[in-house]
């Protein structure tokens, strides 16, 4: 929970050509991701701050197939590993060898583009070591309402206006001054792979859709953090047609939009944002006089 300082990440394999490593600090800040060759990332771009989470995204492979024979090495300085020799210590807290095989049954498409991410691996720092977590949440609740039962429903609403008005939107690596341009004029970024970090109200909102119209953005990735602190698997796709059936049905307190690539390989241009959510202040109570089934 106190975090570790990550000095290097290497991901040897048979066919991985490019990876992207994202960091979350112990204070919850999202550090700009480091992108490059899997065994030669630019270490000077690694942050010196303590990290609580590290995410590795496999961007593309040499043969357009799933990552094969992948191993991982993470060099970090963490709790219980520091000492006081002449040179500053760098201790390997986790070096895990993992063979990755993706069976054909798990393929979501018969054709992969060279830029499509293939695997996402998350590491959470703990007091003694880092550990890999893979989680799948499937939730189906059936409830019956009989006569004179009051049910709470939430109205879907465009939420970006509320978020910008409450100063809940920031951009990285550089924070733009006028967030209202996300609604009106469109934002022209300087960085080629910026991120938009959106903090929801503390009680959370259920996000139903995210659209990011622009002049040149081809693909985005949206990550969610729930009110309980869980990190939902990110949703990736076209900026105005994300697969909303992959969105979490639980309340979210933070949403991060990462711009993966553009059609002209330049910085995202004329970007606006739309977030449809069910948030505080938009609930209504309906009394039903018949039996309903809610899934």
Backbone as a ProteinNet text record, in pm:
[ID]
protein_1_A
[PRIMARY]
XXXXXXXXXXXXXXXXXXXXXXXXXXXXXXXXXXXXXXXXXXXXXXXXXXXXXXXXXXXXXXXXXXXXXXXXXXXXXXXXXXXXXXXXXXXXXXXXXXXXXXXXXXXXXXXXXXXXXXXXXXXXXXXXXXXXXXXXXXXXXXXXXXXXXXXXXXXXXXXXXXXXXXXXXXXXXXXXXXXXXXXXXXXXXXXXXXXXXXXXXXXXXXXXXXXXXXXXXXXXXXXXXXXXXXXXXXXXXXXXXXXXXXXXXXXXXXXXXXXXXXXXXXXXXXXXXXXXXXXXXXXXXXXXXXXXXXX
[TERTIARY]
81.6	0	85.2	212.2	298.1	366.6	353.2	403.1	550.4	593.2	733	773.1	903.9	958.3	1004.7	942.7	974.9	1087.7	1194.6	1310.9	1315	1261.3	1266.5	1162	1111.8	1019.5	1065.8	1081.1	1118.8	1019.3	979.9	882.8	934.7	1031.5	1079.8	970.1	976.3	878.9	929.9	847.8	882.8	835.9	733	674.8	620	635.1	582.9	675.6	617.4	695.6	690.7	576.9	561.7	467.5	500.9	414.9	396.9	297.7	276.5	256.5	331.7	324.5	266.7	157.4	93	112.9	116.5	144.7	37.6	5.5	-79.2	-3.7	11.7	89.1	7.3	73.6	4.5	-102	-87.7	-186.9	-299.8	-293.3	-399.4	-378.4	-263.3	-236.1	-200.1	-241.5	-208.4	-89.6	23.1	144.5	134.2	180.7	177.5	244.8	183.6	237.7	370.3	448.1	575.5	555	590.6	563.8	692.9	712.3	833.1	853.6	976.8	1010.3	1006.4	958.8	932.7	1056.1	1175.2	1296.4	1387.2	1336.6	1420.7	1334.6	1254.1	1173.7	1264	1225.1	1305.8	1296.6	1395.9	1391.6	1392.6	1444.9	1447.5	1306.9	1208.5	1071	993.5	1056.9	992.3	989.6	880.2	866.4	944.8	992.9	1064.2	968.8	839.7	741.1	703.5	649.8	607.9	477.3	474.7	359.8	280	148.1	60.3	8.5	15.8	-31.5	45	68.5	137.2	55.7	29.4	-48.1	34.7	49.7	122.7	21.6	21.8	-65.5	21	-11.3	60.2	-2.1	71.9	18.1	13.7	121.8	122.5	233.8	218.1	316.7	372.6	484.2	549.3	471	392.9	319.3	168	122.8	-20.7	-98.3	-27.7	-90.5	-83.5	-143.1	-139.1	4.1	35.8	169.7	204.2	328.2	368.5	495.4	496.7	612.5	660.3	568.4	594.8	652.5	760.1	813.1	817	819.3	815	928.2	986.7	1086.2	1056.7	1039.8	1014	1121.2	1200	1303.4	1251.6	1247.1	1188.8	1255.6	1234.8	1283	1160.7	1139.4	1017.5	1043.5	937.6	949.8	1030	1120.3	1196.7	1315.5	1341.4	1449.8	1561.6	1542.8	1643.3	1751.9	1872	1983.6	2069.7	2189.1	2270.4	2411.9	2432.2	2566.3	2609.8	2729.9	2781.1	2691.3	2647	2559.1	2414.9	2322.8	2181.5	2134.7	2057.4	2015.6	1903.5	1904	1792	1762	1646.8	1613.8	1501.5	1516.5	1409.2	1307.7	1187.7	1085.5	993.9	997.1	915.3	969	1011.2	1051.3	981.7	875.8	787.3	797.3	815.3	814.1	676.1	614.8	478.5	464	429.8	401	256.5	233.6	99	51.4	-57	-117.7	-264.5	-308.6	-447.4	-515.6	-604.9	-670.4	-762.9	-787.1	-872.7	-1010.9	-1061	-1196.7	-1211.8	-1098.3	-1106.8	-1089.8	-1061.7	-1043.4	-1175	-1168.3	-1288.8	-1302.7	-1199.9	-1206.2	-1113.3	-1151.4	-1068	-951.9	-956.2	-850.1	-805.9	-676.9	-624.1	-547.4	-564.3	-483.3	-351.7	-251.4	-118.1	-110	-205.2	-201.7	-287.7	-361.6	-459.6	-391.2	-431.3	-374.5	-423.4	-338.3	-373.2	-393.9	-313	-323.4	-297.5	-369.1	-343.7	-310.1	-200.4	-159.9	-149.5	-209	-205.8	-125.9	-41.6	35.1	0.6	-28.4	-60.9	52.2	105.4	213.7	159.7	229.6	193.4	315.8	305	414.4	535.7	517.2	630.8	664.8	569.8	598.9	488	506.1	397.7	328.1	200	125.7	38	18.1	-64.1	-207.9	-299.8	-439.3	-515.8	-597.6	-689.3	-826.7	-921.7	-1052.9	-1160.7	-1266.5	-1382.4	-1505.2	-1584.9	-1704.1	-1825.9	-1906.6	-2032.9	-2142	-2230.4	-2331.4	-2469.3	-2556.1	-2693.6	-2783.4	-2863.9	-2950.2	-3095.2	-3172.1	-3313.8	-3393.8	-3480.3	-3563	-3706.3	-3798.8	-3940.3	-4002.4	-4083.7	-4152.2	-4302.4	-4364	-4508.1	-4579.7	-4707.3	-4791.4	-4743.3	-4747.6	-4708.9	-4560.6	-4476.2	-4331.6	-4270.6	-4186.5	-4123.1	-3986	-3961.5	-3835.5	-3767.4	-3635.2	-3560.8	-3502.8	-3534.9	-3481.1	-3396.1	-3299.5	-3211	-3221.4	-3233.4	-3246.3	-3108	-3090.6	-2964.5	-2951.4	-2832.9	-2814	-2675.9	-2662.2	-2531.4	-2458.7	-2345.1	-2281.6	-2157.1	-2103.8	-1976.3	-1987.5	-2105.8	-2122.9	-2105.3	-2167.4	-2158	-2015	-1945.5	-1808.3	-1713	-1728.8	-1642.1	-1673	-1799.6	-1838.1	-1783.5	-1763.6	-1713.2	-1562	-1493.4	-1346.8	-1301.6	-1375.5	-1346	-1270.4	-1231.4	-1164.6	-1022.8	-923.6	-784.7	-729.1	-625.4	-558.9	-411.4	-354.1	-212.8	-149.6	-19.8	74.7	62.8	-1.6	-21	-168.8	-199.1	-338.5	-379.9	-480.2	-523.9	-600.9	-593.7	-656.8	-808.1	-861	-1003.4	-1073.2	-1127.1	-1193.4	-1326.5	-1384.9	-1512.4	-1499.4	-1376.4	-1356	-1392.9	-1395.1	-1440	-1588.7	-1660.9	-1803.1	-1828.2	-1754.3	-1787.7	-1697.5	-1571.6	-1485.7	-1401.2	-1383.3	-1293.1	-1152.3	-1083.2	-948.5	-844.7	-740.7	-627.4	-510.1	-478.5	-371.4	-234.8	-134.1	5.1	69.5	42.8	99	26.5	100.2	39.8	-44.8	-15.4	-92.3	-137.1	-223.3	-266.8	-368.6	-398.8	-502.7	-593.3	-720	-816.1	-861.6	-839	-875.8	-998.8	-1105	-1232.1	-1270.3	-1278.2	-1316.6	-1466.1	-1535.9	-1679.8	-1709.3	-1834.2	-1869.5	-1833.9	-1805.9	-1757.1	-1853.4	-1984.1	-2081.4	-2087.7	-2020.2	-2010.7	-2127.2	-2104.9	-2210.4	-2196.2	-2305.7	-2301.9	-2287.7	-2176.1	-2148.4	-2208.5	-2291.5	-2357.7	-2294.1	-2230	-2166.4	-2064.1	-1960.9	-1858.3	-1833.4	-1842.4	-1811.4	-1710.1	-1612.1	-1506.1	-1490.9	-1582	-1570.1	-1445.2	-1388.4	-1268.8	-1248.6	-1139.9	-1105.5	-1018.5	-944.8	-847.6	-823.8	-896	-873.3	-934.8	-853.9	-899.3	-935.6	-867.2	-892.9	-864.2	-950.7	-931.1	-945	-899.3	-916.9	-969.8	-1078.7	-1142.2	-1127.4	-1071.2	-1052.2	-1144.1	-1190	-1284.4	-1230.3	-1254.1	-1227.5	-1358.6	-1398.8	-1527.3	-1517.6	-1632.8	-1635.4	-1560.7	-1550.1	-1477.3	-1328.2	-1283.4	-1141.4	-1098.3	-1192	-1157.3	-1132	-1035.7	-1005.7	-1070.7	-1170	-1242.5	-1156.7	-1157.3	-1082.4	-1120	-1020.9	-1050.3	-1128.7	-1202.9	-1280.4	-1210.7	-1182.8	-1106.9	-1183.4	-1177.4	-1248.2	-1252	-1341.7	-1355.5	-1413.4	-1367.8	-1402.8	-1550.9	-1627.1	-1770.8	-1855.9	-1793.6	-1869.8	-1806.2	-1786.8	-1731.4	-1835.2	-1790.2	-1884	-1938.8	-2052.1	-2106.4	-2148.4	-2165.9	-2199.7	-2083.1	-1964.3	-1848.1	-1831.7	-1914.3	-1906.2	-1952.9	-1892.9	-1935.1	-2074.2	-2148.3	-2282	-2276.7	-2157.5	-2140.9	-2101.6	-2114.5	-2082.9	-1933.3	-1900.2	-1761.1	-1725.7	-1603.8	-1558.9	-1452.6	-1393.3	-1294.6	-1297.3	-1280.1	-1278.8	-1158.1	-1079.3	-960.9	-973.4	-962.5	-966.5	-824.3	-771.6	-638.1	-653.5	-582.8	-587.7	-478	-518.2	-423.2	-356.7	-435.9	-375	-470.6	-410.9	-487.3	-469.1	-557.2	-551.7	-431.1	-381.5	-269.2	-140.1	-140.7	-22.6	19.1	-74.9	-47.7	-127.2	-111.6	-182	-332.2	-412.4	-557.9	-604.1	-695.5	-734.2	-884.8	-926.9	-1067.9	-1148.8	-1101.7	-1161	-1272.7	-1388.7	-1496.2	-1530.1	-1599.9	-1631.1	-1778.8	-1838.5	-1975.4	-1975.9	-2032.5	-2043.3	-2189.3	-2250.3	-2387.6	-2381.8	-2438.8	-2428.7	-2555.2	-2564.7	-2673.2	-2609.3	-2625.1	-2552.9	-2642.3	-2582.1	-2657.5	-2750.7	-2869.2	-2963.7	-3054.7	-3041.3	-3123.2	-3205.6	-3228	-3306.3	-3452.1	-3540.2	-3682.9	-3735.3	-3844.9	-3904.5	-4039.6	-4056.9	-4180.1	-4241.1	-4370.9	-4441.4	-4518.2	-4488.3	-4551.8	-4661.2	-4772.4	-4881.3	-4887.1	-4778.6	-4773.5	-4636.6	-4620.7	-4493.6	-4399.3	-4275.9	-4173.8	-4053.3	-3978.1	-3853.4	-3740	-3641.4	-3528.7	-3404.4	-3334.9	-3209.8	-3092.5
-121.1	0	126.4	116.2	235.2	259.7	164.9	185.6	153.2	149.7	125.1	220.9	246.9	327.1	231.4	238.5	147.6	208.2	129.3	177.2	125.7	7.3	-47.7	-158.2	-173	-281.2	-340.6	-472.2	-540.8	-654.1	-670.3	-773.4	-850.6	-941.6	-1022.7	-1115.9	-1147.4	-1238.4	-1282.5	-1363.6	-1406.8	-1309.7	-1228.7	-1148.8	-1011.7	-968.7	-837.5	-728.2	-631	-523.6	-393.9	-367.7	-242	-260.9	-196.9	-198.4	-56.3	-38.6	88.9	60.2	129.4	108.9	234.4	216	327.2	309.9	421	418.9	496.7	446.6	519.9	532.6	654.9	678.2	642	640.4	608.8	713.4	833.5	937.7	934.6	838.1	823.1	898.8	965.9	1038.6	941.4	974.7	894.3	958.2	890.6	940.5	915.2	1008.9	984.8	851.9	771.8	639	645.3	539.2	523.3	418.5	451.5	363.8	337.1	213.5	182.1	32.9	-4.6	-144.7	-218.4	-342.1	-412.1	-439.2	-439.3	-462.5	-340.3	-228.6	-107.8	16.7	20.8	139.2	255.2	379.2	494.7	515.6	465	468.1	608.9	706.5	843.5	904.1	836.1	883.8	821.3	726.3	667.1	770.2	774.7	869.6	822.6	917.1	884.9	873.5	890.7	881.7	736.5	710.1	574.8	538.1	417.1	370.5	264.9	271.7	171.3	74.4	114.2	26.1	51.8	-55.2	-50.3	-133.3	-76.8	-147.4	-158	-279.3	-303.8	-337.1	-258.5	-284.2	-326.1	-438.6	-487.8	-423	-331	-250.7	-325.3	-392	-467.3	-570.8	-669.2	-776.2	-773.8	-842.3	-843.6	-923.6	-1021.6	-1107.9	-1088.4	-985.3	-955	-1066.1	-1154.3	-1258.3	-1221.3	-1302.7	-1277.2	-1285.3	-1207.8	-1214.7	-1358.2	-1396.8	-1535.6	-1546.1	-1640.8	-1671	-1543.7	-1480.8	-1352.7	-1375	-1305.6	-1303.1	-1157.9	-1140	-1005.9	-985	-867.3	-829	-686.9	-668.8	-536.4	-506.7	-403.3	-361.9	-241.8	-255.7	-150.4	-144.9	-35	-17.3	-4.9	-106.1	-109.9	-129.8	-140.3	-157.1	-281	-263.4	-376.9	-414.2	-339	-376.4	-272.6	-157.3	-52.9	-76.5	-26.6	-34.1	89	93.5	214.5	183.3	117.6	101.1	229.6	225.5	344.8	383.2	282.1	310.1	284.1	363.6	345.9	209.8	139.7	4.7	4.7	-92.5	-119.9	-267.3	-298.1	-436	-487.7	-608.9	-670.6	-725.3	-666.6	-715.5	-817.5	-820.5	-920.7	-944.7	-1065.2	-1102.7	-1233.7	-1225.5	-1339	-1387.4	-1515.3	-1574.2	-1632	-1591.7	-1633.9	-1661.2	-1782.8	-1815.3	-1780.5	-1703.5	-1659.3	-1729.3	-1800.4	-1865.6	-1828	-1770.1	-1732.1	-1831.2	-1915.8	-2014	-1947.1	-2011.4	-1950.4	-1915.4	-1988.4	-1964.4	-1829	-1769.8	-1641.5	-1524.4	-1551.3	-1443.9	-1369.6	-1238	-1159.1	-1116.4	-1134.7	-1096.1	-1185.2	-1217.2	-1304.6	-1230.4	-1096.7	-1016.3	-915.5	-905.7	-807.1	-701.7	-575.4	-471.9	-465.5	-409	-407	-317.8	-225.8	-133.7	-179.4	-290.4	-327.8	-385.2	-344.3	-402.4	-544.3	-629.1	-769.7	-818.2	-774.1	-822.2	-705.9	-699.9	-600.3	-672.7	-635.8	-696.9	-589	-611.3	-513.9	-568	-483.4	-518.6	-422.6	-475.9	-393.3	-406.6	-292.8	-296.1	-328.9	-414.4	-444.4	-422.8	-452.6	-421	-510.3	-626.8	-716.9	-750.6	-748.6	-784	-731.3	-747.3	-711.9	-839.8	-828.2	-946.6	-916.4	-1018.6	-1000.6	-1036.4	-952.8	-977.3	-984.9	-1085.4	-1094.3	-1119.5	-1034.5	-1049.8	-1029.4	-1107.9	-1093.4	-1084.4	-982.8	-964	-983.8	-1082	-1103.7	-1093.4	-998.4	-973.7	-977.6	-1058.7	-1065.1	-1078	-977.8	-977.2	-973.8	-1064.7	-1069.2	-1033.4	-936.4	-897.8	-881.8	-911.3	-900.3	-790.3	-705.9	-600	-628.2	-626.2	-649.7	-516.9	-522.9	-404.1	-308.7	-180.3	-72.5	-77.9	-134.3	-134.7	-13.6	58.8	177.5	141.1	175.5	144.3	274.1	279.3	399	381.2	474.3	473.4	598.7	589.6	703.3	745.3	873.2	926.9	944.9	893.8	913.3	1060.4	1114	1255.8	1279.4	1390	1433.8	1495.4	1436.3	1469.6	1556.4	1574.4	1645.1	1790.7	1854.5	1994.3	2007.3	1915.2	1917.4	1895.2	1803.6	1771.1	1886.8	1952.9	2066.6	2184.4	2207.4	2316.9	2297.3	2172.6	2144	2121	2157.5	2142.8	1998.4	1904.5	1762.6	1700.4	1782.2	1730.9	1786.7	1699.3	1741.1	1666	1721.7	1655.6	1636.6	1530.1	1499	1464.3	1491.4	1540.9	1690.9	1767.6	1909.7	1936	2012.3	2043.7	2167.1	2152.3	2265.3	2364.4	2493.2	2593	2600.5	2587.3	2608.2	2475.6	2412.8	2282.9	2294.6	2413.8	2429.9	2404.6	2406.7	2374.2	2229.7	2143.4	2005.7	2001.5	2110.8	2117.2	2202.7	2312.9	2412.9	2408.9	2451.7	2473.6	2353.6	2258.4	2146.9	2179.1	2077.6	2095.6	2044.2	2124.4	2083.2	2050.3	1922.3	1880.4	1902.3	1915.7	1925.1	1786.9	1710.1	1575.9	1479.2	1380	1285.5	1178.8	1148.5	1047.4	1103.8	1204.2	1264.3	1177	1214.1	1148.1	1254.3	1219.9	1305.5	1229.2	1286.5	1223.5	1294.8	1218.7	1275.6	1216.7	1301	1258.9	1278.8	1170.6	1175.4	1215.4	1247.1	1272.5	1153	1178.1	1073.3	956.1	980.7	871.1	789.8	838.9	763.7	782.7	752.3	754.6	628.9	587.4	475.6	534	506	560.5	467.5	523.6	443.2	457.2	571.2	588.1	700.2	687.4	790.6	808	931.4	961	1074.4	1060.8	1161.3	1199.7	1283.3	1328.7	1415.1	1411.9	1491.3	1494.4	1560.8	1563	1445.9	1384.8	1284.9	1168	1160.3	1050.4	922	816.5	689.3	586.8	593.3	493.7	551.9	519.7	561.1	440.1	456.6	354.3	422.8	369.3	427.9	332	381.1	301.2	353.9	263	297.7	255.6	338.2	302.9	313.7	206	203.4	269.9	288.2	350.7	265.2	136	47.9	41.4	116.6	121	15.9	-62.6	-163.8	-98.3	-154.9	-106.9	-201.6	-153.5	-233.4	-246.7	-364.2	-377.8	-266.2	-200.1	-86.6	-126.3	-29.6	-47.9	29.7	-38.4	23.3	12.6	117.7	113.8	249.6	262.8	388.3	495.5	618.7	722.1	757.5	728.9	759.6	633.5	517.6	391.4	285.9	319.2	221.6	112.6	-8.9	-115.9	-94.3	-28.3	9.6	-110.9	-227.5	-346.5	-392.8	-336.9	-367.3	-268.2	-164.2	-66.9	-131.4	-92.4	-150.2	-102.2	-189	-152	-96.6	-95.1	-41.5	105.4	175.1	317.7	343.2	444.9	479.7	613.7	623.2	750.6	818	743.2	805.4	736.7	817.1	769.5	832.6	752.7	802.1	769.3	872	854.1	868.7	763.2	766.3	765.7	856.5	864.7	774.7	666.5	563.8	596.8	640.1	677.4	764.7	836.8	925.2	881.9	930.5	891.3	950.4	1064.1	1131	1126	1047.4	1032.5	1165	1258	1385.3	1392.1	1500	1516.5	1523.7	1474.1	1481.6	1625.3	1642.1	1775.5	1793.7	1910.5	1949.5	1843.7	1810.7	1704.2	1758.7	1694.9	1722.9	1592.3	1603.8	1486.8	1487.1	1369.5	1349.6	1229.5	1247.7	1138.6	1127.7	1015.9	990.6	903.7	953.2	882.6	900.6	819.2	828.8	872.4	1000.1	1053.9	1114.2	1170.4	1230.1	1339.8	1345.3	1450.5	1419.6	1297.7	1264	1138.2	1101.7	982	1017.6	925.1	941.9	815.6	828.5	713.9	683.6	558.1	516	402.6	414.3	307.8	224.1	96.3	6.1	-73.4	-95.5	-176.3	-314	-355.1	-488.7	-547.5	-673.1	-740.7	-713.7	-674.5	-647.7	-734.4	-760.5	-835.3	-750.7	-725.4	-642.8	-728.7	-722.7	-799.5	-706.4
0	0	0	49.8	49.8	-83.8	-179.4	-314.4	-331.9	-457.3	-492.1	-603	-613.5	-722.3	-831.7	-947.7	-1058.2	-1141.4	-1159.4	-1234.2	-1377.3	-1400.8	-1536.4	-1551	-1673	-1707.8	-1839.8	-1842.9	-1966.3	-1990.7	-2117.2	-2152.4	-2273.8	-2253.2	-2364.7	-2416.7	-2545.5	-2605.2	-2742	-2808.2	-2943.2	-3050.4	-3019.4	-3127.7	-3089.6	-2963.7	-2924.5	-2975.9	-3046	-3106.4	-3027.7	-2962.5	-2889.2	-2771.1	-2657.9	-2540.6	-2488.8	-2402.1	-2334.3	-2186.1	-2101.5	-1957.4	-1891.8	-1817.5	-1746.4	-1596.2	-1524	-1380.8	-1304.4	-1185.4	-1090.9	-959.7	-911.2	-789.8	-666	-551.2	-426.3	-392.5	-448.5	-424	-526.7	-620.8	-719.1	-848.4	-864.6	-988.2	-1100.2	-1222.4	-1339.3	-1411.3	-1412.1	-1476.3	-1626.8	-1711.8	-1856.1	-1890.9	-1978	-2008.3	-2082.9	-2067.1	-2137.7	-2246.8	-2368.4	-2482.9	-2559.4	-2603	-2678.6	-2695.9	-2731.4	-2752	-2618.2	-2618.4	-2491.4	-2406.3	-2464.2	-2385.4	-2381.4	-2431.3	-2432.8	-2416.4	-2310.1	-2282.2	-2239.4	-2269.6	-2227.3	-2076	-2002.5	-1856.8	-1800.7	-1876.3	-1826.2	-1817.5	-1877.7	-1871.3	-1755.2	-1683.1	-1565.6	-1453	-1381.5	-1271.6	-1149.1	-1070.1	-946.1	-827.3	-852.5	-744.5	-716.7	-598.9	-562.1	-632	-685.9	-763	-686.4	-701.9	-643	-747.7	-876	-982.7	-1110.8	-1183.2	-1311.7	-1410.6	-1528.4	-1630.7	-1757.7	-1809	-1933.5	-2042.6	-2149.2	-2263.4	-2382.1	-2442.9	-2560	-2684	-2747.4	-2855.4	-2988.4	-3023.7	-3149	-3149.4	-3238.8	-3253.8	-3395.3	-3414.6	-3545.9	-3648.5	-3601.6	-3694.2	-3687.5	-3614.1	-3599.3	-3529.3	-3460.5	-3380.2	-3232.6	-3148.6	-3005.1	-2952.3	-2845.4	-2785.6	-2746.5	-2777	-2760.1	-2677.3	-2584.6	-2499.6	-2427.7	-2358.5	-2292.2	-2152.9	-2119.4	-1983	-1935.9	-1805.3	-1748.1	-1648.7	-1650.7	-1550.6	-1505.2	-1374.1	-1317.8	-1213.6	-1237.8	-1143.9	-1065.3	-933.5	-850.8	-714.7	-646.8	-511.3	-422.3	-336.9	-258	-110.5	-32.2	113	150.3	243.2	293	207.2	99.1	9.7	5.6	70.6	64.6	168.7	138.6	232.2	210.9	271.9	260.7	213.8	99.9	45.8	-22.7	-84.8	-150.3	-267.1	-342.5	-454.4	-413.6	-472.6	-441.4	-488.6	-404.1	-440.7	-542.6	-627.8	-716.4	-700.5	-648.2	-612.2	-699.4	-750.4	-826.5	-728	-728.8	-636.2	-703.1	-834.7	-901.6	-1041.3	-1065.6	-1200.9	-1230.8	-1307.1	-1328.6	-1472	-1489.7	-1622.4	-1646.8	-1757.4	-1784	-1932.4	-1969	-2107.4	-2135.2	-2240	-2271.6	-2397.3	-2387.9	-2503.2	-2507.3	-2616.3	-2630.6	-2724.4	-2673.2	-2759.1	-2858.7	-2973.2	-3075.7	-3025.6	-2926.5	-2878.1	-2812	-2766.7	-2698.5	-2793.5	-2919.3	-3014.5	-3035.4	-3037.5	-3058.4	-3204.2	-3282.5	-3422.6	-3502.1	-3625.3	-3706.2	-3768.6	-3768.8	-3826.7	-3724.2	-3699.4	-3605.7	-3684.1	-3649.1	-3708.4	-3635.1	-3701.6	-3643	-3521.1	-3504.3	-3391.2	-3275	-3291.1	-3187.6	-3065	-2943.6	-2822.5	-2806.4	-2752.7	-2744.9	-2603.7	-2511	-2373.3	-2279.4	-2169.9	-2066	-1936.9	-1872.8	-1747.2	-1641.8	-1524.6	-1416.4	-1300.1	-1241.2	-1122.6	-1010.9	-893	-776.2	-674.5	-629.3	-531.8	-393.6	-322.4	-184.2	-97.2	30.3	121.8	99.2	37.9	24.8	-118.6	-207.8	-345.7	-433.1	-566.3	-656.4	-696.8	-727.7	-763.7	-883.9	-964.7	-1083.8	-1051	-1097.2	-1070.1	-1201.2	-1216.5	-1328.7	-1272.2	-1302.6	-1242.5	-1346.9	-1334.7	-1420.2	-1331.3	-1353.6	-1271.6	-1358.8	-1324.5	-1392.6	-1288.1	-1305.9	-1204.1	-1266.9	-1213	-1259	-1136.5	-1115.5	-997.3	-1041.9	-989.8	-1021.7	-897.3	-910.3	-797.5	-844.1	-757.9	-790.4	-706.1	-770.6	-699.4	-705.5	-592.9	-587.7	-570.1	-551	-543.5	-435.6	-466.5	-376.2	-339.7	-428.1	-405.1	-474.6	-403.4	-460.5	-515.1	-639.6	-706.8	-748.2	-730.3	-767.4	-907.3	-996	-1130.7	-1150.5	-1239	-1262.3	-1408.4	-1429.8	-1564.7	-1626.9	-1748.2	-1819.3	-1857.9	-1844.2	-1872.6	-1931.8	-2006.6	-2053.3	-1933.8	-1896.9	-1769.5	-1782.3	-1902.8	-1916.9	-1872.9	-1894.5	-1851.3	-1701	-1626	-1479.6	-1433.1	-1498.3	-1458.1	-1483.6	-1596.9	-1627.8	-1535.2	-1507	-1417.2	-1276.2	-1235.3	-1100.5	-1098.6	-1207.8	-1217.4	-1193.1	-1248.8	-1228.2	-1344.3	-1442.8	-1562.3	-1570	-1585.9	-1607.4	-1727.1	-1788	-1900.5	-1868.7	-1921.9	-1901.5	-2036.2	-2053.6	-1953.1	-1923.3	-2010.2	-1985	-1963.9	-1860	-1830.1	-1910.4	-1996.8	-2078	-1991.4	-2022.7	-1935.1	-1949	-2069.8	-2091.8	-2120.5	-2016.7	-2032.7	-2106.8	-2110.6	-2179.9	-2329.8	-2380.9	-2522.3	-2552.8	-2451.2	-2472.6	-2509.3	-2481	-2512.8	-2636.5	-2649.6	-2751.2	-2873.8	-2857.1	-2973.2	-3013.8	-2921	-2948.4	-2900.3	-2850.8	-2796	-2895.4	-2916.8	-2999.2	-2906.3	-2893.5	-2804.4	-2868.3	-2782.6	-2827.7	-2825.3	-2720	-2706.8	-2800.5	-2852.4	-2946.8	-2878.5	-2751.3	-2676.5	-2541.6	-2543.4	-2416.6	-2345.2	-2222.4	-2145.2	-2083.1	-2069.8	-1999.9	-1876.6	-1758.3	-1631.7	-1577.2	-1553.3	-1510.1	-1375.3	-1274.3	-1139.7	-1121.1	-1091.5	-1069.4	-923.9	-891.2	-750.9	-663.3	-535.4	-445.6	-433.1	-449.2	-440.1	-568.3	-674.3	-797.9	-892.1	-1018.7	-1120.2	-1205.8	-1265.5	-1359.3	-1499.6	-1564.2	-1697.8	-1803.5	-1891.1	-1993.5	-2130.5	-2157.9	-2288.6	-2282.6	-2364.3	-2379.6	-2528.6	-2575.7	-2715.6	-2720.1	-2810.9	-2823.1	-2970.6	-3022.6	-3161	-3179.4	-3299.4	-3329.5	-3480.8	-3522	-3664.1	-3706.1	-3609.4	-3652.5	-3557	-3446.4	-3352.1	-3407	-3412.3	-3468.8	-3361.5	-3245.9	-3142.1	-3004.8	-2909	-2770	-2678.3	-2554.2	-2451.1	-2325.7	-2271.5	-2153.2	-2036.2	-1926.5	-1805.4	-1695.3	-1608.2	-1502.8	-1366.3	-1264.4	-1125.2	-1048.9	-981.6	-912.9	-775.8	-710.4	-577.9	-475.5	-500.2	-408	-439.7	-541.6	-576.5	-677	-729.3	-828.8	-964.2	-1038	-1172.8	-1272.8	-1343.2	-1441.4	-1567.4	-1633.2	-1759.6	-1856.8	-1918.8	-2005.8	-2130	-2182.4	-2305.2	-2416.1	-2526.4	-2635.1	-2766.3	-2846.9	-2974.5	-3040.3	-3138.2	-3210.8	-3118.1	-3129.9	-3030.8	-3024.3	-3129.4	-3124.2	-3129.5	-3114.5	-3120.9	-3031.2	-2903.5	-2809.7	-2779.9	-2751.9	-2715.5	-2574.9	-2563.7	-2433	-2349.6	-2412.9	-2335.1	-2249.1	-2274.4	-2191.8	-2076.2	-2071.3	-1963.7	-1832.6	-1719.5	-1591.4	-1551.4	-1485.3	-1436.7	-1295.1	-1235.1	-1100.1	-1107	-994.5	-990.8	-1003.3	-1079.7	-1110.1	-1046.7	-990.6	-933	-1018.9	-1110.9	-1200.4	-1336.2	-1438.5	-1576.2	-1645.6	-1714.2	-1784.6	-1932.9	-2017	-2161.7	-2215.3	-2276.7	-2337.9	-2489.4	-2555.2	-2700.7	-2757.9	-2823.8	-2866.3	-2999.8	-3098	-3226.6	-3307.2	-3402.8	-3490.5	-3635	-3721.7	-3862.5	-3935.3	-3886.3	-3953.4	-3871.2	-3760.7	-3674.4	-3609.8	-3600.7	-3534.5	-3404	-3330.9	-3204.2	-3227.6	-3131.2	-3144.5	-3165.9	-3260.3	-3303.7	-3296.4	-3247.3	-3239.9	-3163.6	-3043.2	-2962.2	-2873.7	-2877.9	-2782.6	-2709.9	-2597.7	-2515.8	-2476.8	-2484.1	-2435.6	-2341.8	-2222.1	-2125.7	-2082.3	-2114.1	-2071.7	-1946.5	-1837.3	-1709.6	-1628.4	-1525.8	-1429.1	-1297.8	-1263.1	-1149.1	-1043.9	-939.6	-829.3	-877.8	-816.6	-848.9	-964.7	-1020.1	-1135	-1112.4	-987.9	-960.4	-937	-972.9	-947.4	-882.2	-810.8	-744.1	-807.6	-845.5	-911.1	-830.7	-802.5	-731.9	-833.3	-835.5	-930	-860.7	-932	-877.7	-937.6	-1005.2	-1064.2	-1040.4	-1073.5	-1050	-1165.8	-1134.3	-1235.1	-1206.6	-1307.9	-1291.7	-1346.4	-1263.8	-1303.6	-1307.6	-1418.2	-1430.7	-1418.7
[MASK]
+++++++++++++++++++++++++++++++++++++++++++++++++++++++++++++++++++++++++++++++++++++++++++++++++++++++++++++++++++++++++++++++++++++++++++++++++++++++++++++++++++++++++++++++++++++++++++++++++++++++++++++++++++++++++++++++++++++++++++++++++++++++++++++++++++++++++++++++++++++++++++++++++++++++

